[in-house]
Amino acid sequence: MEPSNPSTPLTSFFSTKTSSSSCSNGVSIFPSSNETINGHYHSSSLMGGLPPSPNHLSPRQMESLTALCDTLIPSIDVDFHGQQPRNAGDDAIRSFATSAFMSDFHGQQQQNAGDDAIRSFFATSASMSGTPDHVAGLVSGKVKHALSGVLRLCLWLLSTWYGTFIICGTLSLSSHFPYFQSFPQIIQPKREEIMLSWSTSSIYLLRALFQCIKFFVHLIFYSKVDENNHNSTWQAIGYCGPDPQKESGCPHGQQESKGPLQHGVIDLDSMDHHTFAHVLRASGFTVSQPKEKFSNFTIKCDAVVVGSGSGGGVAAGVLAVAGHKVVVLEKGHYFARSQLSLLEGPTMDQMYDRHGLIATDDLSAIILAGSTVGGGSAINWSAAIRTPDHVLNEWNQVHGLELFESKAYHQAMDVVARDMGVQTQVSDEGLACSALRKGCQELGFPVVNVPRNSPDDHYCGWCCFGCKDGKKKGTGETWLLDMVNSGNGVVVSGARVVEVVQRKRKGMRNLAVGVVFERENKRLGCRERFMIVSKVTVVACGALGTPVLLKKSGLRSQEIGRNLHIHPTNMAWGYFPENRDFEKEKRSYEGGILTAMLPVPGKSKDSGYGGLIQNPALHPGMFSVVMPWMSSLDMKERMTRFSRTVHLFALVRDKGSGVVSSPPYLSYKMSHSDKETMSNCMEKMLRILAAAGAEEIGTHGSNGERINVKVASSHEFERFVREVSRKPLQRFSNGYWRPICSAHQMGTCRMGAHPNDSVVDQKGECWEVEGLYIADSSVFPTALGVNPMLTVQAIAYCTAHAALDAVSRKTTKN
C-alpha cells in the first residue's frame, strides 16, 4: 500500500485545483439470523440446510404456486432404451424425446452419472424438493420489486376459475362440465402450453409473471442444498458442487479461521451496544453520550467510509495508512476464507446485494452486485483492466476532466495494479475460456489475455462465491488489510447508514459532519441508531446504493440517480459433447473465469463504443435462469448438458441509460447503437463457438433458437447466424425477447466540470455539500466499456488523496 506523499504528482495535481464541494457517506444494514462468534469478528453462515424464509402466502396462493412450480419442473419418467418418456405430456413434448435424444443419454450421460441418477433427476419435481416453500419465502416479501404485489395477486387469481380464465384464456377450459377450472386443476400438458404462451406474450404482465416464476423456481431447484450441502440434481447434470480443491477445516489454526481482517471487523449482530462501545474504545476511537435523542452514542473519527468494496476499501486504506482514524461501515458481513462454502445458493443469498435477486422494473435486465466486506472485489471474476486510452481522452476532452490526462491518474492506476498483483499470464485454461480462445484463433480474431488480480495458476471457477485461498486480491486482502494493520481503522459490518448528517451554513454550502447508521436488535425487537462525527465523509455504496443514500440525506441535484449505465450483456452458448477431443476432461464451470477476451469495435471504429466478448461464471442455478424454457422435458435435457455447455457473453459500452430512484427501483433502456453493437457481437459469438468445435449452438431467445452445427449445411448455418444476430433483443409484438444481464453498474452520481450536469467535481467532492466525497463507480462520467474494478480503485485512490488533504487541513486548523 502506498502511503500519502506530499511530493507525488497526485498531491501536486490536487493542490493546483480549487475545491468546490464535499461529499457525505451512507450505509445499509440488512439484519440476518446468523451464527455469532465472541469478539470483534463474526462470520455469517454460508452453509446449506437453512429453512425457507417466512411464508405469508395463503393456502390458495400456495396451491397456485405449487402448480406453477410443478409445471416448470414436473416428475418425468424416462426410459433409457429408446422408449418415449412416460407422463411427459402431450405429443409436442413427446416428440422431443427422439431415439437420438435417448441415445445421447445412453452413450454419454450414463457414463457420468449413471442410470439411477438420471432417472431420479427426471423423476424429481419441484414440489418433491421443497422448492415451492422457498419460492413462497421470496414472494412473501424477501424480494423487493415493483411487481411483487402483482405477483401475489396473480397467485390468488389462479386459484379461482374466473381468475384463471382471465389470465389463461381458452386454454384453461376443460372439455367436461363445468368447463371452467382453476390453474391447479388443469392437466400438466395444458399448463405447460399456457406458461409457454405467457413467455412469448405481447402482454407485459403475462411475460413478467412467467419470468418471475421461472427465475425463482429454477434458481432454487438447482442451487438449494440440504444439511449436507448437497443438491440431488448435481450428479445427473455433471456438477461437483463446491470446489473439491477447497481445504476443509482450518489448516492454519484459529487465526486463519477468522480471516486476515479478524482484528479489524466489528459485527453489530454479535454484540449489544455496550460491547460495541467497549470494542470501539479499545480500538482507539472516542465514544461519547449522544447529544441527539435518536442516537445510542456518538463515535468520533477523522473519516467515515460507507462501503468496503473497490472504492471504499481503497479510500479507507489511504486515509488510515496516512495516520488518520477511519471507520468503515458495511451493510454486508465478513466471510473468512475457511468460512466460504462456495455454494451458489447460500452465497448469493448473503454475499450479493438483495440476495442476488435484482432486476429492472420491467424485468428486462438481471442485475448482480456484491454486498459483503470487500464488496464486488470479493465476488467478482478477477478482471483488472486499466482504463482504456480512448475513454480517458473522452473524459478529459468531452467532459472537461483534466484528472484523466494527468500523471496523477496514471500513477494511481500503477499503484492499485501493483497492490493487486495484476498480471496477464495463464498457465492452464478452463473449458469455457479455451473455447473462446480456440474459436477466435480459428477465425483470425485478435483474442487477448485478460489482466487479472490473481496469479497465472489460479485455476478456480468458484471465485464468484469468494476466493478460497486469498490469491484473488480484493480489498479484503489488500487495502482493508493495510488499514487494519495500521491500527487506525475498523470495519463495522451489518451497519445500515440512513443519513449523511449536514450542518447548514448561511451563504455557504452545507457541511458534511458525519453519518447516522442503524442496526436491528432482534433480541429487543427494536432498531438502534448510532451517530458518527467525522472530518470527512466518503460514500462508496456503489452505483445502486449511493444515489439512494444521497437523496435520503436531502441532496437535491437532479443528476443524482440518473445516467445509469449497466454494461448490458447478452449470451450465446455452445454444447461440446464429452466424446469430442476438445478438452474432454474439463467442465464448463472450472478454471479461471476470465482469462481470454475479444474486443469488438463499434459500427464507427473510432467511436470508442463497442463490445467485449468474454466468458461468464454460470453455476447450475444461474445457468437454469438464463436458459430458455420451451417445455419441462426440454429444460431438463438442457440441464443434463450443463457441464459441457460453454457460454460467451458480449459486454456493451452502452450509450443507453437508466435511473435509480428511491426506494431503489431501476429503469433502463438501451440505445439503438447499443443494440447494433450487441447484434454484431452475437454474430461473432455464434461463429466463435462453432469454430471451436461446438456440436450445437444457440442463444437465450424466448423461442429456444439453436442449430446442430455438425448436421446443418453451410447454407443453413449461415442463415441461422444471420437471422439470429439480426433479431432485435426484444420485440414483444411477435413474442421474441432475449434476457439482458449486468454485473457492472455506473454513472448515477457522475463526475463533471459543472454542477448543472454532474454530482461531484474531479476531486470526487459533491458540488452540494462540502466534505462529502464519493468513491465508487457511480462517479464514472460515461460507461467504461471494460471490467471496472481497476478504474474504480484508481479514481478512489485520487479521491482519497483529496479527502486526505481536507482532513489534514482540518486537523492543522484544530
JONOR-V227307 format. One record per backbone hydrogen bond with DSSP energy under -1.0 kcal/mol. NH is the residue of the N-H (numbers start at 1). CO is the residue of the C=O. If there is no record, write none. Layout:
# JONOR-V227307
nh->{NH | NH}
co->{CO | CO}
This chain:
# JONOR-V227307
nh->{8 | 12 | 13 | 14 | 15 | 17 | 22 | 34 | 49 | 62 | 63 | 64 | 65 | 66 | 67 | 68 | 69 | 70 | 71 | 72 | 73 | 76 | 77 | 86 | 94 | 95 | 96 | 97 | 98 | 102 | 103 | 104 | 105 | 106 | 107 | 108 | 109 | 110 | 113 | 118 | 119 | 120 | 121 | 122 | 123 | 124 | 126 | 129 | 130 | 131 | 134 | 135 | 136 | 137 | 138 | 139 | 140 | 141 | 142 | 143 | 148 | 151 | 152 | 153 | 154 | 155 | 156 | 157 | 158 | 159 | 160 | 164 | 165 | 166 | 167 | 168 | 169 | 172 | 173 | 174 | 179 | 180 | 183 | 185 | 186 | 191 | 192 | 193 | 194 | 195 | 196 | 197 | 198 | 199 | 201 | 207 | 208 | 209 | 210 | 211 | 212 | 213 | 214 | 215 | 216 | 217 | 218 | 219 | 220 | 221 | 222 | 224 | 226 | 229 | 234 | 237 | 239 | 246 | 253 | 257 | 258 | 259 | 262 | 264 | 266 | 267 | 268 | 270 | 271 | 276 | 277 | 278 | 279 | 280 | 281 | 282 | 283 | 284 | 285 | 288 | 295 | 296 | 298 | 299 | 300 | 301 | 302 | 303 | 304 | 305 | 306 | 307 | 313 | 315 | 316 | 317 | 318 | 319 | 320 | 321 | 322 | 323 | 324 | 326 | 327 | 328 | 329 | 330 | 339 | 340 | 347 | 348 | 349 | 350 | 351 | 353 | 355 | 356 | 357 | 360 | 361 | 363 | 366 | 367 | 368 | 371 | 373 | 375 | 377 | 378 | 380 | 384 | 392 | 393 | 394 | 395 | 396 | 397 | 398 | 399 | 401 | 404 | 405 | 406 | 410 | 411 | 412 | 413 | 414 | 415 | 416 | 417 | 418 | 419 | 420 | 422 | 423 | 427 | 434 | 435 | 436 | 437 | 438 | 439 | 440 | 441 | 442 | 443 | 445 | 447 | 448 | 450 | 452 | 453 | 458 | 459 | 460 | 465 | 466 | 473 | 474 | 477 | 480 | 482 | 483 | 484 | 485 | 486 | 487 | 490 | 491 | 492 | 493 | 494 | 494 | 495 | 496 | 498 | 499 | 501 | 503 | 508 | 511 | 512 | 513 | 515 | 516 | 517 | 518 | 519 | 521 | 522 | 525 | 526 | 528 | 530 | 531 | 532 | 533 | 534 | 535 | 536 | 537 | 538 | 539 | 540 | 546 | 549 | 550 | 551 | 552 | 553 | 554 | 555 | 560 | 561 | 562 | 564 | 565 | 569 | 572 | 573 | 574 | 575 | 576 | 580 | 586 | 588 | 590 | 597 | 598 | 600 | 607 | 611 | 612 | 613 | 614 | 623 | 624 | 625 | 626 | 627 | 635 | 636 | 637 | 638 | 639 | 640 | 642 | 643 | 644 | 645 | 646 | 648 | 649 | 650 | 651 | 652 | 653 | 654 | 658 | 659 | 660 | 661 | 665 | 667 | 669 | 675 | 676 | 677 | 678 | 679 | 680 | 681 | 682 | 683 | 684 | 685 | 686 | 687 | 688 | 689 | 690 | 691 | 692 | 693 | 694 | 695 | 696 | 697 | 698 | 699 | 702 | 704 | 707 | 709 | 710 | 712 | 717 | 718 | 719 | 720 | 721 | 722 | 723 | 724 | 725 | 726 | 731 | 734 | 736 | 738 | 740 | 741 | 742 | 746 | 747 | 749 | 751 | 752 | 757 | 759 | 760 | 761 | 764 | 766 | 767 | 770 | 772 | 773 | 773 | 774 | 775 | 779 | 780 | 792 | 793 | 794 | 795 | 796 | 797 | 798 | 799 | 800 | 801 | 802 | 803 | 804 | 805 | 806 | 807 | 808 | 809 | 810 | 811 | 812 | 813 | 814}
co->{5 | 8 | 9 | 10 | 11 | 14 | 769 | 32 | 225 | 58 | 59 | 60 | 61 | 62 | 63 | 64 | 65 | 66 | 67 | 68 | 69 | 122 | 86 | 77 | 90 | 91 | 93 | 94 | 96 | 98 | 99 | 100 | 101 | 102 | 103 | 104 | 104 | 105 | 109 | 114 | 115 | 116 | 117 | 118 | 119 | 120 | 73 | 125 | 127 | 126 | 130 | 131 | 132 | 133 | 134 | 135 | 136 | 138 | 137 | 138 | 145 | 147 | 148 | 149 | 150 | 151 | 152 | 153 | 154 | 156 | 157 | 160 | 161 | 162 | 163 | 164 | 165 | 169 | 170 | 179 | 176 | 178 | 158 | 182 | 183 | 187 | 188 | 189 | 190 | 191 | 192 | 193 | 194 | 195 | 198 | 203 | 204 | 205 | 206 | 207 | 208 | 209 | 210 | 211 | 212 | 213 | 214 | 215 | 216 | 217 | 218 | 220 | 230 | 226 | 231 | 233 | 234 | 243 | 250 | 253 | 254 | 255 | 259 | 261 | 491 | 40 | 493 | 267 | 268 | 272 | 273 | 274 | 275 | 276 | 277 | 278 | 279 | 281 | 280 | 298 | 292 | 529 | 288 | 531 | 286 | 533 | 325 | 325 | 536 | 327 | 538 | 329 | 309 | 311 | 312 | 313 | 314 | 315 | 316 | 317 | 318 | 320 | 319 | 488 | 303 | 490 | 305 | 492 | 336 | 337 | 343 | 344 | 345 | 346 | 347 | 369 | 352 | 353 | 354 | 365 | 666 | 360 | 740 | 358 | 742 | 351 | 333 | 372 | 374 | 375 | 376 | 451 | 388 | 389 | 390 | 391 | 392 | 393 | 394 | 394 | 395 | 401 | 402 | 403 | 406 | 407 | 408 | 409 | 410 | 411 | 412 | 413 | 414 | 415 | 416 | 417 | 452 | 456 | 430 | 431 | 432 | 433 | 434 | 435 | 436 | 437 | 438 | 439 | 440 | 445 | 597 | 595 | 423 | 382 | 455 | 457 | 458 | 462 | 463 | 453 | 472 | 474 | 475 | 478 | 479 | 480 | 481 | 482 | 484 | 326 | 264 | 328 | 266 | 330 | 332 | 330 | 518 | 516 | 516 | 514 | 511 | 505 | 503 | 770 | 501 | 532 | 499 | 530 | 496 | 528 | 526 | 520 | 521 | 521 | 519 | 517 | 297 | 515 | 299 | 513 | 302 | 302 | 771 | 304 | 773 | 306 | 542 | 545 | 546 | 547 | 548 | 549 | 551 | 550 | 557 | 748 | 559 | 658 | 746 | 741 | 648 | 698 | 646 | 696 | 644 | 577 | 583 | 643 | 587 | 448 | 613 | 611 | 604 | 600 | 651 | 598 | 649 | 619 | 620 | 621 | 622 | 623 | 631 | 632 | 633 | 634 | 635 | 636 | 639 | 237 | 641 | 642 | 574 | 572 | 614 | 570 | 612 | 568 | 610 | 652 | 564 | 667 | 561 | 665 | 663 | 659 | 657 | 671 | 672 | 673 | 674 | 675 | 676 | 677 | 678 | 679 | 680 | 681 | 682 | 683 | 684 | 685 | 686 | 687 | 688 | 690 | 689 | 575 | 575 | 707 | 573 | 705 | 737 | 701 | 697 | 695 | 695 | 708 | 713 | 714 | 715 | 716 | 717 | 718 | 719 | 720 | 721 | 722 | 736 | 731 | 731 | 729 | 364 | 569 | 366 | 565 | 777 | 778 | 779 | 760 | 754 | 750 | 750 | 765 | 761 | 772 | 759 | 510 | 769 | 23 | 537 | 764 | 539 | 776 | 777 | 788 | 789 | 790 | 791 | 792 | 793 | 794 | 795 | 796 | 797 | 798 | 799 | 800 | 801 | 802 | 803 | 804 | 805 | 806 | 807 | 808 | 809 | 810}
